[in-house]
């Protein structure tokens, strides 16, 4: 079955709103530190990556990004491949990365090494960073924005350019309001995650067609797996 067939495969009477989440491109100017909600730029120099991402995204979608510039730069890099640029792209502050407070600016590798084995984030989901937010704070604002945008753009494709934590929160919502489950997933730079919201008379729920898709990897012209200009920082976490 082709992708086009799959998009049209919803049962009669079911309205599907398709969310295409794109994580921003790699950040280089963090000096190996946790950056969270700091407004840092990103590296969009790897055209191969953005051409591949552009091929899988739908035309005619409603675009939205967080209020942090690395998401706007990533969107601009996708449009620079020839992808049709939308007339507007609203900035949604609720889709910003978690405010990690006093953790921002700390060495990422040293911080993560201090965490218990098996940790998947910067603390327990209800544990606020000093001077910042908890993951539950992030989850609740992301959920509220998704529900609001779903209501305003029901039945459309929605391309949301955001952050690792934001996309993990969206996955947790799609898994049945289980935010901790969303933290289990890796979300790589420039990856595409699609979450479909289905609604009909008496039913509202989610389907997860793909998570952390990296379409540039499948390009047969490359002898090795292609990554978006390499890792953010050598041996660094992909979390923030």
Secondary structure, DSSP 8 states (H G I E B T S, - for coil): --HHHHHT-S-TT-EEEEEEEEE-----TTTTB--TTS--------HHHHHHHHHHS-TT-EEEE-SSHHHHHHHHHHHTTT----S--EE-GGGS----GGGTTSBHHHHHHTS-TT--SSS-TT---TTS--HHHHHHHHHHHHHHHHHHSTTSEEEEEE-HHHHHHHHHHHTTS-HHHHTTS---TT-EEEEEEEEETTEEEEEEEEEEE-GGGG-TT-SS---SSS-SSTT--S--
